[in-house]
Amino acid sequence: MLVAKVLNRAAGFHTAAVLRSGLASKKRNIKHTEERLVAQEANRPSVILGTRPQEEAKLWPECALAKCLVNAQVLNGWSKAGEETKEETKKWGLHGEIDVPDIGTVTIPKATNYGVGSVEKQLFINELPAHNVRLPFEARGSPFTSVFDSQLPELSPTELDNRWKDAQKKEAAKLEAFAKVIDLRNANAKGIAYENRRRIILEFSDPKNPYDPGRAEVQGQFLYFTSHLFVTLSLPSSCPFDIQNP
């Protein structure tokens, strides 16, 4: 009888609350562990550079790779006359609003596509247009003119002046169009990536071999640029109608 009374009294107790408390504690521990692992992964140093994510924002602008790559602020910002150093002027060559001989004032981009450097700018902008303007008039008075050219009537000074002005306008329009074509600001993602690779090769090659794409330092910068920076530096958001952008 005594045992039956004890069992009847114990029947009012249940272990469900204890079991639920243990499961809730286990879930909390698992959640805290996951949060700790996520926080550790977010603050994990880079296996390549050894820097943490919050440190890259401070260190990246000062590194050599960032300084040699295409920068939207540099492309869109024009330095006023007298503000650029001799090194910058030598690097960019002709740019801004310049007076081209026999043509007039033309706006030339600072950074260009297709490997057009300071030497090519001098040739394509300062020399060829002026040569194209003068060529028909110089050929007309040349002793090597053909029989058909010698039979053409002589032009009056007014007609010569009008033709000279027409030739200037045509060459100025061609030069303006050419400047827009080679302007790096009009390049798509592939064009900017090509320019970045070219700059990396020139920046990290050995002075004895200034264009050495197979050098270990160059290949290392290629790897970092391709894996981490291509999407952010190709500027797809600034060219929404460019179908070549990723």
Secondary structure, DSSP 8 states (H G I E B T S, - for coil): -HHHHHHHHHTT--SHHHHHHHHHHHHHHHHHHHHHHHHHHHT---TTT---HHHHHHHGGGSHHHHHS--HHHHH----TT-S-HHHHHHH-S-EEEEETTTEEEEE-SSBSTT--HHHHIIIIIIHHHHHHHHHHHHHT-TT--HHHHTS----HHHHHHHHHHHHHHHHHHHHHHHHHHBGGG--HHHHHHHHHHHHHHHHS-TTSS--TTSHHHHHHHHHIIIIIHHHHS-GGG-TT-TT--
